[in-house]
Amino acid sequence: MKKFRDFESAREFVRKLNFKNREEWREYCKSGNKPDDIPTDPSQTYKKDFKGVGDWLGTGRVAD
């Protein structure tokens, strides 16, 4: 099983990338640039802490 960053560190990293929506996040995951310790599907990795894509990306939107 992969070892991922803790939720807060991973979310902080992702928010600095300034993605506007889920589609931009998906493209980034496919690009090969995403570090291995950042999960592609944070809703599965961080079930307890994950509050939605808007929170993950820092857009403030509930649904993207």
N, C-alpha and C positions, 0 to 999 in steps of 0.2 A: 504494500500500500504506500502511496505517495505521502510525503511529509509536506504539508502546506504551512504557510505563515499563519499566525493567529489572525482572527477575524479583523481586529482593529488595524493591524499592520497592512494586511492585504487590501482592505477598503481604502486606507490612506493612499497606498500606492496607486490604486485604480482611479481614485478621484483626481489625482494630480495629472492624469492623462486627458482630462476634460472631455470625455465622450458625452455626446448629447442624447444618445438613446441606445436601446438594446442592439440595434443593427450595427452601430459603430463598434460596440463591444464584441459582437460576433465576428466581425471582419478582423478585428485585432487578434482575437483568439486563433483565427485561421492563418494569420500572417506569419506565424513563427517567431514573432517578437516577444510574446508573453513569457515571462519567466516561469520555469517549471513549478515553482512553489506558490504560484497564484492559480487557483482553480478556474477552469473554464465554466463550470456550473456551481457558483457559490451557494445557490439555494440548497444544493445537496450536501456540500461540504460543511456549510455553517448553518445547519438547520435551526439551531437554537437562536442564533444572532441575526440571521438574514431577515431583512424586513422589506425586501423588494428591490427591483432593479434601480428605481429612483434613488433609494438610499445608498445602494452599492456604488452607483456612478456619481452620486452627489448632485443630481439634477433637481432633487426635491420633489419630483413627480412620483406619484404612487404607482402608476403603470406607464410603461414606455412601449 
